[in-house]
Amino acid sequence: MPTWHGQVESTEWLTPALVRVVLGGDGLGGFAMPDATDTYVNVAIPPSGAPYSGAFSPADVKEQHDREHWPVRRRYTVRSWDAATGRLTLDFVVHGDHGVGGPWAGGTRVGDVLVFEGPGSGYRPDPAADWHLLVGDESALPAIAASLEAIPAGTAAVVRLVCDGPEHEIALPCPGDLDLVWLHRTGAEDDVDLLPDAVADLVFPTGRVHAFIHGEADEIRAIRRHLLSDRGLDRATMSCSPYWRRTMTDEAWRAVKRDYVAAMDAEVA
């Protein structure tokens, strides 16, 4: 993937835990988006005290510096790309000082530089589908928001989202017929069941569905199992991925994600 860099032009807190960062500048010259609504970039954030800053080559840094100084890599969904103005918008979930991308976005200032590689993608709502099912949490909001904007007028979009409370909800425009329900965590152990139970309780519209199911690993695994085993969906009609896992740090999750996904895929073929 090619390497790019953008300068922070603005930041905006959309909710108490979601900050929008708009990037621009000459470092985005030639950047282009695929025909997808889950397009992502792989950001490279230098660790504290790194002996480099601004625009850099991640490959060069790995050759020239010890591992402790290598940039931390994270994947973020592109919320939007304005080719006319050359501005790239990314939304970051921020949970205090946990993680890497969130604290960077929460503390970044106009003029700061973000280096990233990409883009990559894999999903766009199928215009031939009879209806769409989109399920997730804050981590999936950028992709779900972009996807809803691509739903054809008159087509049903059933959306179930979980967040920490009403103040964490955002507007989600959609040309289609939107059935949107926000679910609110309470901090109880059964928070993990909110999304799976909501999907299990759905009365599905008639016709062929195209599904986008992304978010916390154990929640997504339960929903995937239900859709394939109980609802009889075809794997080809689903985009399904665990972005993070409850009780695990980003690094711990990255270390086991490949095996977890393999086990999830093998569970219901």
Steps between C-alpha positions, in 0.01 A plus 500: 500500500627854428591734786328837546495776755245764582509812713229546758272781385230464765377282784144470632359301789183336365425327830683471834696208352511566124726762345509593132833591343518664157830469313621697200818620333734404219576163661158379382567583136398203285301330775190326362219299655379159382130450430426389854348631823729320744823644358778500758851634541781367719627788712854514639531690829848559646545395864574763762858618472549372145809655331295599195179691433290654226490316168707181510530165326396213729727268303799733546431535871504122541837484324661789685365473855460245778163327536410712803490802271293345222163664437195325638268380225122517517221470243229765471202528270480803274184694581525704182736619228441827316696466177420858397661655807743217581370451854485168680273453802565237768295437815683365807351333808665643812495320835722723712864405467430142392638388167699703251281654230238637739745690724677634191175629352382638832818702544590593143516860384467682168820453303589162648585229246350153471682239291304209359497229236212386283226509413341156527137396494258212459135606530237716342121455540379287211250714304324183387428381857140523619608633839807565712596403855773705670604419855786626714635736765702822509793337321277421203323838487715658224443206264132468588445874457670498160310187398161644592562792269533248215171316565264560205184699559207275586721214622470391863803543727470330839763633740576397856778684682630483855662791685550636852191722509287758313785752495701253290243482219560687174282589203506236225353631174372233262309531170341161567227405744692508828407281797756611760514398866774606741573268792662640815752319716446509875833361613340166588637163397215449256604800289665241276153364418340830392584477129459122458162511675386796290585317178337179622181693575476652152219414264688491173354680197432280200755452227877473479704675767852640481653520849783697660584370851806657666605584855597324822628147437273289720191698403577469130572129535163437665316702235683323218412161648133599526477639147663198340355221716158631599414741219662305219693791351767428243853603599531675165228746604684608815793724585593393852808593703600539866678834547591464868442275799368586843759471785790498251741779414553585134834320496365189674210483254725544198709206624203260505267648239609275213437182701174638639367581153605158371313332785197723441497417129533128567220505756231544236630446149 
